[in-house]
Amino acid sequence: MKEDLMDEKICKFTQCLEALLMKMQEADNTCIELSKDISKRDFSVLTFVGKNHDVIMRDIAGYLGIPVSTTTGVIDKLVEKGYLKRYHSKEDRRTIKIGLSKFGQDSFNLLQSTLHHMGGAMLGGLSEKEQVELIHLLQRISDNLVNYVPTAK
């Protein structure tokens, strides 16, 4: 009986998460459609660079889970389209950094604005106490997943 209740809670919880993820993807897709010339993966690279600022190729490769050699092609296309820029590190001139161009920064800002607006809509119907509690619980859930590795059962 207890197991059935837990299964029911898990189902409701994952349904809510799926609905939230779908809305988040809609926000991403809206921003991608406005750009018209980049893929979802390209947009995730822009987001990564925007959030982490000036990064090196190895950082992006690790984020994408692909070899640096493959990452180079992705970055080349985004530089060519005007979203990213390459430049030498001030600390070590041998190191090439990747950053957002003005155009890339504008695209990143659009996504951040869209997500901020969505976050406001999500929290809008909750009291201050509920907002704080929800954020706290989501942080704990996120912490629970730090070492989680998906497995097929």
WOKACOR-V21461 format. One record per residue. N is the residue number from 1. SS is DSSP state (helix for helix, strand for strand, loop for the rest). PHI is phi in radians with two decimals (999 if undefined). OMEGA is omega in whole degrees, -180 to 180 (* if undefined). Layout:
n=N ss=SS phi=PHI omega=OMEGA
n=N ss=SS phi=PHI omega=OMEGA
This chain:
n=1 ss=loop phi=999 omega=179
n=2 ss=helix phi=-1.07 omega=-180
n=3 ss=helix phi=-1.14 omega=178
n=4 ss=helix phi=-1.12 omega=178
n=5 ss=helix phi=-1.13 omega=179
n=6 ss=helix phi=-1.13 omega=178
n=7 ss=helix phi=-1.05 omega=179
n=8 ss=helix phi=-1.13 omega=178
n=9 ss=helix phi=-1.10 omega=180
n=10 ss=helix phi=-1.08 omega=179
n=11 ss=helix phi=-1.08 omega=179
n=12 ss=helix phi=-1.09 omega=-180
n=13 ss=helix phi=-1.09 omega=-179
n=14 ss=helix phi=-1.19 omega=176
n=15 ss=helix phi=-1.13 omega=177
n=16 ss=helix phi=-1.10 omega=179
n=17 ss=helix phi=-1.09 omega=179
n=18 ss=helix phi=-1.07 omega=179
n=19 ss=helix phi=-1.12 omega=178
n=20 ss=helix phi=-1.12 omega=180
n=21 ss=helix phi=-1.10 omega=178
n=22 ss=helix phi=-1.09 omega=178
n=23 ss=helix phi=-1.16 omega=177
n=24 ss=helix phi=-1.12 omega=178
n=25 ss=helix phi=-1.15 omega=176
n=26 ss=helix phi=-1.04 omega=178
n=27 ss=helix phi=-1.10 omega=177
n=28 ss=helix phi=-1.02 omega=-177
n=29 ss=helix phi=-1.09 omega=177
n=30 ss=helix phi=-1.06 omega=180
n=31 ss=helix phi=-1.18 omega=179
n=32 ss=helix phi=-1.12 omega=179
n=33 ss=helix phi=-1.08 omega=178
n=34 ss=helix phi=-1.17 omega=179
n=35 ss=helix phi=-1.33 omega=175
n=36 ss=loop phi=1.13 omega=-174
n=37 ss=loop phi=-2.09 omega=177
n=38 ss=loop phi=-2.32 omega=180
n=39 ss=loop phi=-1.53 omega=177
n=40 ss=helix phi=-1.07 omega=179
n=41 ss=helix phi=-1.12 omega=177
n=42 ss=helix phi=-1.03 omega=-179
n=43 ss=helix phi=-1.15 omega=178
n=44 ss=helix phi=-1.19 omega=175
n=45 ss=helix phi=-1.14 omega=178
n=46 ss=helix phi=-1.01 omega=180
n=47 ss=helix phi=-1.12 omega=179
n=48 ss=helix phi=-1.05 omega=-180
n=49 ss=helix phi=-1.13 omega=179
n=50 ss=helix phi=-1.09 omega=-178
n=51 ss=helix phi=-1.37 omega=-176
n=52 ss=helix phi=-1.80 omega=179
n=53 ss=loop phi=1.09 omega=-171
n=54 ss=loop phi=-1.30 omega=-175
n=55 ss=strand phi=-2.13 omega=175
n=56 ss=loop phi=-1.88 omega=-175
n=57 ss=helix phi=-0.96 omega=-179
n=58 ss=helix phi=-1.07 omega=178
n=59 ss=helix phi=-1.08 omega=-179
n=60 ss=helix phi=-1.18 omega=179
n=61 ss=helix phi=-1.05 omega=178
n=62 ss=helix phi=-1.11 omega=178
n=63 ss=helix phi=-1.09 omega=-179
n=64 ss=helix phi=-1.38 omega=-178
n=65 ss=loop phi=1.27 omega=179
n=66 ss=loop phi=-2.27 omega=179
n=67 ss=loop phi=-1.14 omega=179
n=68 ss=helix phi=-1.03 omega=-180
n=69 ss=helix phi=-1.07 omega=177
n=70 ss=helix phi=-1.24 omega=-180
n=71 ss=helix phi=-1.07 omega=-180
n=72 ss=helix phi=-0.98 omega=178
n=73 ss=helix phi=-1.11 omega=179
n=74 ss=helix phi=-1.08 omega=-179
n=75 ss=helix phi=-1.17 omega=178
n=76 ss=helix phi=-0.95 omega=-179
n=77 ss=helix phi=-1.14 omega=-179
n=78 ss=helix phi=-1.25 omega=174
n=79 ss=helix phi=-1.21 omega=-180
n=80 ss=helix phi=-1.04 omega=-180
n=81 ss=loop phi=-1.41 omega=175
n=82 ss=loop phi=1.62 omega=-179
n=83 ss=loop phi=-1.50 omega=-177
n=84 ss=strand phi=-2.12 omega=174
n=85 ss=strand phi=-2.39 omega=175
n=86 ss=strand phi=-1.90 omega=176
n=87 ss=strand phi=-2.79 omega=180
n=88 ss=strand phi=-1.39 omega=176
n=89 ss=loop phi=-1.13 omega=177
n=90 ss=loop phi=-1.24 omega=-178
n=91 ss=loop phi=-1.35 omega=-177
n=92 ss=loop phi=-2.53 omega=-175
n=93 ss=loop phi=-1.06 omega=178
n=94 ss=loop phi=-1.35 omega=-177
n=95 ss=loop phi=-1.55 omega=177
n=96 ss=strand phi=-1.69 omega=178
n=97 ss=strand phi=-1.81 omega=177
n=98 ss=strand phi=-2.06 omega=178
n=99 ss=strand phi=-2.44 omega=177
n=100 ss=strand phi=-1.35 omega=170
n=101 ss=loop phi=-1.36 omega=176
n=102 ss=helix phi=-1.04 omega=179
n=103 ss=helix phi=-1.10 omega=178
n=104 ss=helix phi=-1.11 omega=178
n=105 ss=helix phi=-1.11 omega=177
n=106 ss=helix phi=-1.09 omega=178
n=107 ss=helix phi=-1.14 omega=178
n=108 ss=helix phi=-1.09 omega=180
n=109 ss=helix phi=-1.08 omega=178
n=110 ss=helix phi=-1.08 omega=179
n=111 ss=helix phi=-1.10 omega=-179
n=112 ss=helix phi=-1.07 omega=178
n=113 ss=helix phi=-1.13 omega=179
n=114 ss=helix phi=-1.09 omega=180
n=115 ss=helix phi=-1.18 omega=178
n=116 ss=helix phi=-1.11 omega=178
n=117 ss=helix phi=-1.08 omega=179
n=118 ss=helix phi=-1.12 omega=178
n=119 ss=helix phi=-1.05 omega=177
n=120 ss=helix phi=-1.09 omega=179
n=121 ss=helix phi=-1.14 omega=-180
n=122 ss=helix phi=-1.18 omega=-177
n=123 ss=helix phi=-1.48 omega=-173
n=124 ss=helix phi=-0.96 omega=-177
n=125 ss=loop phi=-1.56 omega=-178
n=126 ss=loop phi=-1.90 omega=175
n=127 ss=loop phi=-1.24 omega=178
n=128 ss=helix phi=-0.98 omega=-180
n=129 ss=helix phi=-1.10 omega=179
n=130 ss=helix phi=-1.13 omega=178
n=131 ss=helix phi=-1.08 omega=180
n=132 ss=helix phi=-1.08 omega=-179
n=133 ss=helix phi=-1.13 omega=180
n=134 ss=helix phi=-1.08 omega=179
n=135 ss=helix phi=-1.06 omega=178
n=136 ss=helix phi=-1.05 omega=-180
n=137 ss=helix phi=-1.14 omega=178
n=138 ss=helix phi=-1.14 omega=176
n=139 ss=helix phi=-1.13 omega=177
n=140 ss=helix phi=-1.13 omega=178
n=141 ss=helix phi=-1.08 omega=178
n=142 ss=helix phi=-1.04 omega=177
n=143 ss=helix phi=-1.07 omega=179
n=144 ss=helix phi=-1.09 omega=-175
n=145 ss=loop phi=-1.65 omega=-176
n=146 ss=loop phi=-0.93 omega=-177
n=147 ss=loop phi=-1.85 omega=-179
n=148 ss=loop phi=-1.29 omega=176
n=149 ss=loop phi=-2.11 omega=-180
n=150 ss=loop phi=-1.06 omega=176
n=151 ss=loop phi=-2.35 omega=176
n=152 ss=loop phi=-1.50 omega=180
n=153 ss=loop phi=-1.97 omega=*
